[in-house]
């Protein structure tokens, strides 16, 4: 069944309980039973709110593109206030009113209390299971007040049991009912206000998210993880440090992480994943010929102009392409600029195995060539770039 179906069932049960308790409570003169009737009536109105909120909370529109998920949290807050109002009413009558239950009605009161206990406990357990399955805070809140009906009815049951033994204890049990209702209302209010203030998701959920992220060996660090709850949905903002130089593969990795997170955390509604390179600023180098221009090929390269974060360095090069490739790898160069990629298959293998980008260019000026790479860096997909040379 859908969430609104459970809310409707809760409404019908609470209305029937409120009616029966009120009639029998007035007949017997039991304040605790009348208080429970007020409690059930408050729950009935709360169930109306639950039905409305779960019906419309997932509605999305141009004005509300994220949906009305917080409507469920507002509904839960309204339920909490209904419970506090019921508690106030019962406690006031228990303290200041005259309470005397008719002794010849004890059996009728006892029967009503027992029936209410059974129906409330059954509905609460079924509703809580549905709330977990459907991930609805309103249904979960409603299941808790239904449970307070069970405990409240238990106090009424004890009151009538005492009456059968000759004790007029109804005033005190009515006070117990009031305190129980107040505790439940305050607990719900505290939880839902925290959610409206964007409290973080619980630690168990955060740990599940971290476990999924850390299952990818390319992820070296979780820099920031912010997850907030709203109407049974989770919204995540994540920043991670990722190892790798192939931007196409990194984007694919991010998509895979998000897909796995959604499978592990079904209530994840939206995920913003930002990534940073795990290494420092990548080293860029240019192969240069004897005229200090960009070398048209590896064979014509005589110098290596190396750019790092805060400096540059000019190094002489060996003649063999394979030796040039080994030097590039030894210097931890990430991007190598040249007129063409190497012809020697061993050189290609060495550079490709270490993820070195060979960026082919027609540009002769090495500084302009570096600017070209920076501008087009997002288009680099293959370790050996094809088709860009002259």
Secondary structure by P-SEA (a helix, b strand, c coil): ccaaaaaaaaaaaaaaaaaaaaaaaaaaccaaaaaaaaaaaaaaaaaaaaaaaaaccccccccccccccaaaaaaaaaaaaaaaaaaaaaaaaaccbbbbccccaaaaaaaaaaaaaaaaaaaaaaaaaaaaaaccaaaaaaaaaaaaaaaaaaaaaaaaaaaaacccaaaaaaaaaaaaaaaaaaaaaaaaaaaaacccccaaaaaaaaaaaacccccccccbbbbbbcccbbbbbbbbbbbcccaaaaaaaaaaaaaaaaaacccccbbbbbbbbccccbbbbbbbccccccccccccccccccccccbbbbbbbcccaaaaaaaaaaacccccccccccccaaaaaaaaaacccccccccccaaaaaaaaaaacccccccccccccc
